[in-house]
Amino acid sequence: MTQSLAWALGIGLFATLLAWPLGWWLRRSPRTAIFWVITPLFMPSYLAYAGWGLLRAPGSFVGDRLELFAEQGHRWAPIAAGQALAFLGLGLWCAPIAAIVLAAAFRSINHSVLESLRLDSSSPFRRALTLVSLTRRSLLAAVAVVALLMLGSAIPLHLAQVKTLAVDLWFELDNTPARDHWRVWLHAWPLLLIAIAAGWFIAGRLADPDPTGDATANLPEYSSARQTITALLAPIFVLALAVGVPIALYATRLNSFKSLQLFWTLNARAVAHTATIAALVALFGFMFAVLIAWGLESRRPASSLIRVMVRLTVILGLVPGVLIGSVVNRTLGSFTWLAESPLIVVAAHLGRFALVPALVACWVVRHEPSSQRDLRTLETGNRFIPWLKTSGLPALPSLLAGGLAAGLLSLHEIESAVQVMPPGQESLPRQILQYLHFSRLEEMSAAALWLVLVGLALAAITAHLLRPLLSTSTIRRTRV
């Protein structure tokens, strides 16, 4: 548990440091900013680590030096290098999450305060300290959110040979009969306690339809092409490290471009199965987002029930994925028709990623002007059809983006799926994990390139759907 906390907090601090320029850019960025920011999130975290890990692959300059160190008695060197690259890759992957938290804090700073800081004669270092003091709660929140996600993540740190509680729980589940899995849940009590406390608090803050801040930020967008290009330098630099470098490293490991074609020959069934599950997760996620958005604006007791659902969804999203898969397998696996169909895998993925459409729905509700909500409540009583015509239709693209984001995350989910995957069914993420375990670099690079490129295309669609919700002219100042 000590190593788990140390790694999670360390990655959280590193990701928040990287997210500072991204969050500051988001403060008054053009609408296309969201695409640049969320792009790394749709690249599997284990591929972000594996991409940088190619720097120490056999035959490379770094790999040969590490092999030489190991032969000289420094056997810790290859493991330490792998752990350092895992730290770097996960920090870059998590930076967009911290950036979104920081952007909300930066937007809440009054423009006059920033002007006075700019005109102040103090050093840039002291001005930076003042900004840190103004946003210290949000900085801590960014670190905490990233740390919470890393506490439940097993695969990247497992590949880097880091001993964490989430990895131990995975091994325990594999070596324990299904009837005794409850003992593993008892061993997981620290992670469960943290997930329950944090999930209940976070969801409670976000599920409140009445925003605590001002209605709009009213921050100007960049007025000239030169300002826009200058402002893009920081996010482009971070995103080049998070996405560009791993893609380039994967491309350099291909001995022949025929491997890209061979990928479809070898993995056609696995791709079709994985895409079907992801599409179902996206569909159910979209329906769940619509339910949450409508329910939060309904009268009690319906709205109270929906708030409890949001809290439970966020808590499940913070629990280690292997535990979610274990519970789904235990509860639904007794139904033969369900256990042998992809639906049981869809249920496990929704347990992990339903928090994404739920949080997008909460954001949609907070985005609606309170005067419009009150008027609709008086006239229609928040019945579903009137709500859909007045508030639902404008919000459908954002709600659809929430479902699509859940489907994208489902494309490379392994932890929960390994507990429920029916025998004989192929899975693309599990196939890639086997490539990583057995160092089959050619096949892994081809699969990673296809997965990342498809993810980028779908991320662009998701970002486009989120543009109205995240535009600088309408976003609310949400106190974190």
LOLOTI-723092 format. One record per residue (C-alpha): x, y, z; residue number from 1. Coordinates in Angstrom, 1 decimal, m for minus. Layout:
residues N
px | py | pz | i
X | Y | Z | NUM;
...
***
This chain:
residues 480
px | py | pz | i
0.0 | 0.0 | 0.0 | 1;
2.9 | 2.3 | 0.7 | 2;
4.3 | 1.8 | m2.8 | 3;
0.8 | 2.2 | m4.3 | 4;
0.4 | 5.6 | m2.5 | 5;
3.9 | 6.7 | m3.3 | 6;
3.6 | 5.9 | m7.0 | 7;
0.1 | 7.4 | m7.3 | 8;
1.0 | 10.6 | m5.6 | 9;
4.2 | 10.9 | m7.5 | 10;
2.5 | 10.5 | m10.9 | 11;
m0.2 | 12.9 | m9.7 | 12;
2.4 | 15.6 | m8.9 | 13;
4.2 | 15.1 | m12.2 | 14;
1.0 | 15.1 | m14.2 | 15;
m0.2 | 18.3 | m12.5 | 16;
3.2 | 20.0 | m13.2 | 17;
2.8 | 19.1 | m16.9 | 18;
m0.8 | 20.2 | m16.8 | 19;
m0.1 | 23.7 | m15.6 | 20;
0.6 | 25.1 | m19.1 | 21;
m2.2 | 23.1 | m20.6 | 22;
m4.7 | 24.4 | m18.0 | 23;
m3.5 | 28.0 | m18.5 | 24;
m3.9 | 27.6 | m22.2 | 25;
m7.4 | 26.2 | m21.8 | 26;
m8.3 | 29.2 | m19.7 | 27;
m8.9 | 31.3 | m22.8 | 28;
m8.3 | 28.9 | m25.6 | 29;
m10.2 | 28.5 | m28.9 | 30;
m13.0 | 25.9 | m29.1 | 31;
m10.7 | 23.3 | m30.8 | 32;
m8.6 | 23.2 | m27.6 | 33;
m10.5 | 20.3 | m26.2 | 34;
m9.3 | 18.0 | m29.0 | 35;
m5.7 | 18.8 | m28.2 | 36;
m6.2 | 18.2 | m24.5 | 37;
m8.2 | 15.0 | m24.4 | 38;
m6.2 | 13.2 | m27.2 | 39;
m3.8 | 11.2 | m24.9 | 40;
m6.7 | 9.9 | m22.9 | 41;
m7.9 | 7.8 | m25.8 | 42;
m4.4 | 6.2 | m26.2 | 43;
m4.2 | 3.1 | m23.8 | 44;
m2.1 | 4.0 | m20.8 | 45;
m0.2 | 0.8 | m21.1 | 46;
0.7 | 1.7 | m24.7 | 47;
1.9 | 5.1 | m23.6 | 48;
4.3 | 3.3 | m21.2 | 49;
5.2 | 0.6 | m23.8 | 50;
5.9 | 3.3 | m26.5 | 51;
8.5 | 5.0 | m24.3 | 52;
9.7 | 1.6 | m23.2 | 53;
10.9 | 0.9 | m26.8 | 54;
13.8 | 3.2 | m26.0 | 55;
15.3 | 0.4 | m24.0 | 56;
14.3 | m2.4 | m26.4 | 57;
17.1 | m4.9 | m27.3 | 58;
19.3 | m3.5 | m30.0 | 59;
18.7 | 0.1 | m29.2 | 60;
21.3 | 2.5 | m27.8 | 61;
19.7 | 2.7 | m24.4 | 62;
18.9 | m1.1 | m24.4 | 63;
22.5 | m2.0 | m25.1 | 64;
23.8 | 0.2 | m22.4 | 65;
21.4 | m1.2 | m19.9 | 66;
22.4 | m4.7 | m20.9 | 67;
26.0 | m3.8 | m20.3 | 68;
25.2 | m2.4 | m16.9 | 69;
23.4 | m5.6 | m16.0 | 70;
26.4 | m7.7 | m17.1 | 71;
28.6 | m5.6 | m14.9 | 72;
26.5 | m6.4 | m11.8 | 73;
24.1 | m3.5 | m11.9 | 74;
21.0 | m5.7 | m12.4 | 75;
18.7 | m3.0 | m11.0 | 76;
19.4 | m0.7 | m14.0 | 77;
17.0 | m2.3 | m16.6 | 78;
14.2 | m2.5 | m14.0 | 79;
14.8 | 1.1 | m12.8 | 80;
14.8 | 2.3 | m16.4 | 81;
11.5 | 0.6 | m17.1 | 82;
10.0 | 2.1 | m14.0 | 83;
11.2 | 5.6 | m14.9 | 84;
9.7 | 5.3 | m18.3 | 85;
6.4 | 4.0 | m16.8 | 86;
6.4 | 7.1 | m14.5 | 87;
7.0 | 9.4 | m17.5 | 88;
4.4 | 7.7 | m19.7 | 89;
1.6 | 7.6 | m17.1 | 90;
2.3 | 11.2 | m16.1 | 91;
1.9 | 12.3 | m19.7 | 92;
m1.2 | 10.2 | m20.1 | 93;
m2.8 | 11.7 | m17.0 | 94;
m1.8 | 15.3 | m17.7 | 95;
m5.1 | 16.2 | m19.6 | 96;
m7.2 | 15.1 | m16.6 | 97;
m5.2 | 17.5 | m14.3 | 98;
m5.4 | 20.2 | m17.0 | 99;
m9.2 | 20.2 | m17.1 | 100;
m9.3 | 20.5 | m13.3 | 101;
m6.8 | 23.4 | m13.4 | 102;
m8.5 | 25.2 | m16.2 | 103;
m11.7 | 25.5 | m14.1 | 104;
m9.6 | 27.1 | m11.4 | 105;
m7.8 | 29.5 | m13.7 | 106;
m11.1 | 30.6 | m15.2 | 107;
m12.4 | 31.5 | m11.8 | 108;
m9.6 | 34.0 | m11.2 | 109;
m10.8 | 37.5 | m11.7 | 110;
m9.4 | 39.2 | m14.8 | 111;
m8.4 | 42.3 | m12.7 | 112;
m6.3 | 40.2 | m10.5 | 113;
m4.3 | 38.8 | m13.4 | 114;
m3.9 | 42.3 | m14.8 | 115;
m2.5 | 43.6 | m11.5 | 116;
m0.1 | 40.7 | m11.4 | 117;
1.0 | 41.4 | m15.0 | 118;
1.7 | 45.1 | m14.2 | 119;
3.4 | 44.3 | m10.9 | 120;
7.1 | 44.8 | m10.8 | 121;
7.8 | 41.6 | m8.8 | 122;
9.7 | 38.7 | m10.4 | 123;
8.0 | 36.1 | m12.5 | 124;
8.7 | 33.6 | m9.8 | 125;
6.8 | 35.6 | m7.2 | 126;
3.9 | 36.0 | m9.7 | 127;
3.9 | 32.3 | m10.2 | 128;
3.8 | 31.7 | m6.4 | 129;
0.8 | 34.1 | m6.2 | 130;
m1.0 | 32.0 | m8.8 | 131;
m0.2 | 28.9 | m6.9 | 132;
m1.6 | 30.4 | m3.7 | 133;
m4.8 | 31.4 | m5.5 | 134;
m5.3 | 28.0 | m7.0 | 135;
m3.8 | 25.8 | m4.2 | 136;
m7.1 | 23.9 | m3.6 | 137;
m7.4 | 23.1 | m7.3 | 138;
m3.8 | 22.0 | m7.5 | 139;
m4.4 | 19.6 | m4.7 | 140;
m7.6 | 18.4 | m6.4 | 141;
m5.7 | 17.7 | m9.6 | 142;
m3.1 | 15.7 | m7.8 | 143;
m5.7 | 13.8 | m5.9 | 144;
m7.8 | 13.0 | m9.0 | 145;
m4.8 | 11.6 | m10.9 | 146;
m3.7 | 9.7 | m7.8 | 147;
m7.1 | 8.1 | m7.4 | 148;
m7.0 | 6.9 | m11.0 | 149;
m3.5 | 5.5 | m10.6 | 150;
m4.4 | 3.6 | m7.4 | 151;
m6.8 | 1.4 | m9.3 | 152;
m4.6 | 0.9 | m12.3 | 153;
m2.7 | m2.3 | m12.5 | 154;
m1.4 | m3.1 | m16.0 | 155;
1.1 | m0.3 | m16.7 | 156;
2.8 | m0.6 | m13.3 | 157;
2.6 | m4.4 | m13.5 | 158;
4.5 | m4.3 | m16.8 | 159;
7.1 | m2.0 | m15.1 | 160;
7.5 | m4.6 | m12.3 | 161;
6.1 | m2.2 | m9.6 | 162;
4.6 | m4.0 | m6.7 | 163;
1.3 | m2.3 | m5.9 | 164;
m1.8 | m3.4 | m4.1 | 165;
m3.9 | m3.4 | m7.3 | 166;
m1.4 | m5.8 | m9.0 | 167;
m1.4 | m8.0 | m5.9 | 168;
m5.2 | m8.2 | m6.0 | 169;
m5.1 | m9.3 | m9.6 | 170;
m2.7 | m12.1 | m8.7 | 171;
m4.8 | m13.1 | m5.8 | 172;
m8.0 | m13.3 | m7.9 | 173;
m6.2 | m15.5 | m10.4 | 174;
m5.0 | m17.9 | m7.7 | 175;
m8.2 | m18.0 | m5.6 | 176;
m11.3 | m20.1 | m6.4 | 177;
m14.3 | m18.0 | m7.5 | 178;
m16.3 | m18.9 | m4.3 | 179;
m13.5 | m17.3 | m2.2 | 180;
m13.2 | m14.1 | m4.1 | 181;
m14.8 | m12.3 | m1.2 | 182;
m11.5 | m12.8 | 0.7 | 183;
m9.7 | m10.7 | m1.9 | 184;
m12.3 | m7.9 | m1.5 | 185;
m11.4 | m7.9 | 2.2 | 186;
m7.7 | m7.6 | 1.4 | 187;
m8.7 | m4.6 | m0.9 | 188;
m10.2 | m2.6 | 2.0 | 189;
m7.8 | 0.3 | 1.8 | 190;
m8.5 | 0.9 | m1.9 | 191;
m12.2 | 0.4 | m1.4 | 192;
m12.3 | 2.9 | 1.5 | 193;
m10.5 | 5.5 | m0.5 | 194;
m12.7 | 4.9 | m3.6 | 195;
m15.9 | 5.2 | m1.5 | 196;
m14.9 | 8.4 | 0.3 | 197;
m13.5 | 10.1 | m2.8 | 198;
m16.2 | 9.0 | m5.2 | 199;
m19.0 | 10.1 | m2.8 | 200;
m17.4 | 13.5 | m2.3 | 201;
m16.6 | 14.2 | m6.0 | 202;
m20.0 | 13.0 | m7.3 | 203;
m21.8 | 15.0 | m4.6 | 204;
m20.1 | 18.2 | m5.8 | 205;
m20.7 | 17.6 | m9.5 | 206;
m24.3 | 16.2 | m9.2 | 207;
m25.5 | 19.5 | m7.7 | 208;
m27.4 | 21.3 | m10.6 | 209;
m27.0 | 24.7 | m9.1 | 210;
m23.5 | 26.1 | m9.9 | 211;
m21.7 | 27.9 | m7.0 | 212;
m19.8 | 30.3 | m9.2 | 213;
m20.7 | 33.0 | m11.7 | 214;
m22.7 | 32.2 | m14.8 | 215;
m20.0 | 32.7 | m17.4 | 216;
m16.3 | 33.3 | m17.5 | 217;
m16.5 | 35.9 | m20.3 | 218;
m12.9 | 35.4 | m21.1 | 219;
m11.7 | 36.6 | m24.6 | 220;
m10.3 | 34.2 | m27.0 | 221;
m7.0 | 34.9 | m28.7 | 222;
m7.4 | 37.8 | m31.0 | 223;
m4.6 | 37.1 | m33.5 | 224;
m3.0 | 34.2 | m35.3 | 225;
0.4 | 35.1 | m33.7 | 226;
m1.1 | 34.9 | m30.2 | 227;
m2.8 | 31.6 | m31.0 | 228;
0.4 | 30.0 | m32.4 | 229;
2.4 | 31.3 | m29.3 | 230;
m0.2 | 29.9 | m26.9 | 231;
m0.2 | 26.5 | m28.7 | 232;
3.5 | 25.9 | m28.1 | 233;
3.0 | 24.5 | m24.6 | 234;
0.2 | 22.1 | m25.3 | 235;
1.8 | 20.9 | m28.5 | 236;
5.0 | 20.2 | m26.7 | 237;
3.3 | 18.2 | m24.0 | 238;
1.1 | 16.3 | m26.5 | 239;
4.0 | 15.6 | m28.7 | 240;
5.7 | 13.8 | m25.8 | 241;
2.5 | 12.0 | m24.8 | 242;
1.3 | 10.9 | m28.3 | 243;
3.8 | 11.9 | m31.0 | 244;
6.9 | 10.2 | m29.6 | 245;
5.3 | 6.9 | m28.8 | 246;
3.8 | 6.7 | m32.3 | 247;
7.1 | 7.5 | m33.9 | 248;
8.8 | 4.9 | m31.8 | 249;
6.3 | 2.3 | m32.8 | 250;
6.8 | 3.2 | m36.4 | 251;
10.5 | 2.8 | m36.2 | 252;
10.1 | m0.7 | m34.8 | 253;
8.3 | m1.9 | m37.9 | 254;
10.6 | m4.0 | m40.1 | 255;
8.0 | m3.9 | m42.9 | 256;
4.8 | m2.0 | m43.5 | 257;
3.3 | m5.3 | m44.5 | 258;
3.0 | m5.9 | m40.8 | 259;
0.2 | m3.3 | m40.8 | 260;
m1.7 | m5.3 | m43.3 | 261;
m0.9 | m8.6 | m41.5 | 262;
m2.4 | m7.2 | m38.4 | 263;
m5.9 | m7.4 | m39.9 | 264;
m5.3 | m10.9 | m41.1 | 265;
m4.2 | m12.2 | m37.7 | 266;
m6.6 | m10.1 | m35.5 | 267;
m9.8 | m9.7 | m37.6 | 268;
m12.0 | m11.6 | m35.2 | 269;
m10.5 | m10.0 | m32.1 | 270;
m11.0 | m6.5 | m33.7 | 271;
m14.6 | m7.3 | m34.6 | 272;
m15.4 | m8.6 | m31.1 | 273;
m13.7 | m5.7 | m29.4 | 274;
m15.4 | m3.2 | m31.6 | 275;
m18.8 | m4.8 | m31.0 | 276;
m18.3 | m4.5 | m27.2 | 277;
m17.1 | m0.9 | m27.5 | 278;
m20.1 | 0.0 | m29.6 | 279;
m22.5 | m1.5 | m27.1 | 280;
m20.7 | 0.3 | m24.2 | 281;
m21.0 | 3.6 | m26.1 | 282;
m24.8 | 3.0 | m26.8 | 283;
m25.6 | 2.1 | m23.2 | 284;
m23.3 | 4.9 | m21.9 | 285;
m25.3 | 7.4 | m24.0 | 286;
m28.6 | 6.2 | m22.7 | 287;
m27.2 | 6.3 | m19.2 | 288;
m26.1 | 9.9 | m19.7 | 289;
m29.6 | 10.9 | m21.0 | 290;
m31.1 | 9.3 | m17.9 | 291;
m28.8 | 11.1 | m15.5 | 292;
m29.2 | 14.5 | m17.2 | 293;
m33.0 | 14.2 | m17.1 | 294;
m33.1 | 12.7 | m13.6 | 295;
m30.9 | 15.4 | m12.0 | 296;
m33.4 | 18.0 | m13.2 | 297;
m36.5 | 16.1 | m12.0 | 298;
m38.3 | 16.7 | m8.7 | 299;
m37.6 | 14.7 | m5.6 | 300;
m37.4 | 11.8 | m4.8 | 301;
m36.3 | 11.0 | m8.4 | 302;
m33.4 | 13.5 | m8.4 | 303;
m32.2 | 12.1 | m5.0 | 304;
m32.1 | 8.6 | m6.5 | 305;
m30.2 | 9.8 | m9.5 | 306;
m27.7 | 11.5 | m7.3 | 307;
m27.1 | 8.2 | m5.4 | 308;
m26.6 | 6.5 | m8.8 | 309;
m24.0 | 9.1 | m9.8 | 310;
m22.2 | 8.5 | m6.6 | 311;
m22.2 | 4.8 | m7.0 | 312;
m21.0 | 5.1 | m10.6 | 313;
m18.1 | 7.3 | m9.7 | 314;
m17.2 | 4.9 | m6.8 | 315;
m17.2 | 1.9 | m9.1 | 316;
m15.0 | 3.8 | m11.6 | 317;
m12.3 | 4.3 | m8.9 | 318;
m12.3 | 0.7 | m7.7 | 319;
m9.6 | m1.5 | m9.3 | 320;
m10.9 | m3.0 | m12.6 | 321;
m10.2 | m6.6 | m11.6 | 322;
m12.5 | m6.3 | m8.6 | 323;
m15.3 | m5.0 | m10.9 | 324;
m14.8 | m7.9 | m13.2 | 325;
m14.9 | m10.3 | m10.3 | 326;
m18.2 | m9.0 | m9.0 | 327;
m19.8 | m9.0 | m12.4 | 328;
m18.6 | m12.5 | m13.0 | 329;
m19.9 | m13.6 | m9.6 | 330;
m23.4 | m12.0 | m10.0 | 331;
m24.1 | m12.5 | m13.7 | 332;
m21.9 | m15.5 | m14.5 | 333;
m24.5 | m17.9 | m13.1 | 334;
m26.7 | m17.1 | m16.1 | 335;
m25.4 | m19.3 | m18.8 | 336;
m26.8 | m17.4 | m21.7 | 337;
m25.3 | m14.2 | m20.4 | 338;
m21.9 | m15.7 | m19.4 | 339;
m21.4 | m17.0 | m22.9 | 340;
m22.3 | m13.7 | m24.6 | 341;
m20.4 | m10.4 | m25.0 | 342;
m23.0 | m8.7 | m22.8 | 343;
m21.2 | m9.8 | m19.6 | 344;
m18.1 | m8.1 | m20.9 | 345;
m20.2 | m5.0 | m21.7 | 346;
m21.5 | m5.0 | m18.1 | 347;
m17.9 | m5.1 | m16.7 | 348;
m16.8 | m2.3 | m19.0 | 349;
m19.8 | m0.2 | m18.0 | 350;
m19.0 | m0.8 | m14.3 | 351;
m15.6 | 0.8 | m15.0 | 352;
m16.4 | 3.6 | m17.4 | 353;
m20.1 | 4.6 | m16.8 | 354;
m18.7 | 7.4 | m14.7 | 355;
m17.6 | 9.2 | m17.9 | 356;
m21.1 | 9.7 | m19.4 | 357;
m22.4 | 10.3 | m15.8 | 358;
m20.0 | 13.2 | m15.2 | 359;
m20.7 | 14.6 | m18.7 | 360;
m24.4 | 14.6 | m17.8 | 361;
m23.7 | 16.4 | m14.6 | 362;
m21.7 | 19.0 | m16.5 | 363;
m24.6 | 19.4 | m18.9 | 364;
m27.0 | 20.0 | m16.1 | 365;
m24.7 | 22.6 | m14.5 | 366;
m24.3 | 24.3 | m17.9 | 367;
m28.1 | 25.0 | m18.2 | 368;
m29.1 | 28.5 | m17.0 | 369;
m31.0 | 28.3 | m13.7 | 370;
m33.7 | 30.6 | m15.0 | 371;
m34.4 | 28.3 | m18.0 | 372;
m34.5 | 25.3 | m15.7 | 373;
m36.9 | 26.9 | m13.3 | 374;
m39.2 | 28.1 | m16.1 | 375;
m39.4 | 24.6 | m17.6 | 376;
m40.0 | 23.0 | m14.2 | 377;
m43.0 | 25.3 | m13.6 | 378;
m44.5 | 24.7 | m17.1 | 379;
m43.8 | 21.0 | m17.7 | 380;
m43.0 | 19.5 | m14.3 | 381;
m39.8 | 18.1 | m16.0 | 382;
m41.6 | 15.3 | m17.8 | 383;
m39.2 | 13.5 | m20.2 | 384;
m40.6 | 14.5 | m23.6 | 385;
m40.9 | 18.3 | m22.7 | 386;
m37.4 | 18.1 | m21.2 | 387;
m36.1 | 16.4 | m24.3 | 388;
m37.5 | 19.1 | m26.6 | 389;
m36.3 | 22.1 | m24.5 | 390;
m33.0 | 21.1 | m22.9 | 391;
m32.3 | 17.5 | m24.1 | 392;
m31.9 | 18.2 | m27.8 | 393;
m29.3 | 20.9 | m27.4 | 394;
m27.4 | 18.7 | m25.0 | 395;
m27.6 | 15.5 | m27.0 | 396;
m24.2 | 16.0 | m28.8 | 397;
m22.5 | 16.4 | m25.5 | 398;
m24.3 | 13.4 | m24.0 | 399;
m23.4 | 11.4 | m27.1 | 400;
m19.8 | 12.4 | m26.6 | 401;
m19.9 | 11.0 | m23.1 | 402;
m21.1 | 7.6 | m24.4 | 403;
m18.6 | 7.7 | m27.2 | 404;
m15.8 | 8.4 | m24.7 | 405;
m16.9 | 5.4 | m22.7 | 406;
m16.8 | 3.3 | m25.8 | 407;
m13.3 | 4.5 | m26.7 | 408;
m12.0 | 3.6 | m23.2 | 409;
m13.7 | 0.2 | m23.7 | 410;
m11.6 | m0.5 | m26.8 | 411;
m8.5 | m1.1 | m24.7 | 412;
m9.9 | m2.3 | m21.3 | 413;
m8.2 | m5.4 | m20.0 | 414;
m8.4 | m5.5 | m16.2 | 415;
m12.1 | m6.1 | m15.8 | 416;
m12.5 | m8.1 | m19.0 | 417;
m10.0 | m10.8 | m18.0 | 418;
m12.3 | m11.8 | m15.2 | 419;
m15.4 | m12.2 | m17.4 | 420;
m14.2 | m13.0 | m20.9 | 421;
m16.0 | m16.2 | m22.1 | 422;
m13.6 | m19.0 | m23.1 | 423;
m12.7 | m19.0 | m26.8 | 424;
m13.5 | m15.3 | m27.4 | 425;
m10.7 | m13.2 | m28.7 | 426;
m10.0 | m9.7 | m27.4 | 427;
m7.7 | m7.2 | m29.0 | 428;
m6.4 | m5.6 | m25.8 | 429;
m5.6 | m9.1 | m24.4 | 430;
m3.8 | m9.9 | m27.6 | 431;
m1.7 | m6.7 | m27.3 | 432;
m1.0 | m7.5 | m23.6 | 433;
0.4 | m10.9 | m24.8 | 434;
2.6 | m9.1 | m27.3 | 435;
3.9 | m6.9 | m24.5 | 436;
4.6 | m9.9 | m22.2 | 437;
6.5 | m11.8 | m24.8 | 438;
8.3 | m8.8 | m26.4 | 439;
6.8 | m9.4 | m29.8 | 440;
7.7 | m5.9 | m30.9 | 441;
6.8 | m6.2 | m34.6 | 442;
3.2 | m7.3 | m33.9 | 443;
2.8 | m5.0 | m30.9 | 444;
3.9 | m1.9 | m32.9 | 445;
1.5 | m2.7 | m35.7 | 446;
m1.4 | m3.2 | m33.3 | 447;
m0.5 | m0.1 | m31.4 | 448;
m0.3 | 2.1 | m34.5 | 449;
m3.7 | 1.0 | m35.6 | 450;
m5.3 | 1.4 | m32.2 | 451;
m3.8 | 4.9 | m31.6 | 452;
m4.7 | 6.1 | m35.1 | 453;
m8.3 | 4.9 | m34.8 | 454;
m8.5 | 6.4 | m31.3 | 455;
m7.3 | 9.7 | m32.6 | 456;
m10.0 | 9.8 | m35.2 | 457;
m12.7 | 8.9 | m32.7 | 458;
m11.3 | 11.4 | m30.2 | 459;
m11.6 | 14.1 | m32.9 | 460;
m15.3 | 13.3 | m33.2 | 461;
m15.8 | 13.2 | m29.5 | 462;
m14.1 | 16.6 | m29.1 | 463;
m16.2 | 18.1 | m31.9 | 464;
m19.4 | 17.0 | m30.1 | 465;
m18.1 | 18.5 | m26.8 | 466;
m17.3 | 21.9 | m28.3 | 467;
m20.6 | 23.6 | m27.5 | 468;
m20.4 | 22.5 | m23.9 | 469;
m16.8 | 23.5 | m23.4 | 470;
m16.8 | 26.7 | m25.4 | 471;
m15.2 | 29.7 | m23.6 | 472;
m18.2 | 31.9 | m24.1 | 473;
m20.6 | 29.6 | m22.1 | 474;
m18.5 | 27.5 | m19.6 | 475;
m19.4 | 28.1 | m16.0 | 476;
m16.9 | 28.9 | m13.3 | 477;
m17.1 | 25.8 | m11.3 | 478;
m15.4 | 25.9 | m7.8 | 479;
m13.3 | 22.8 | m7.5 | 480;
***
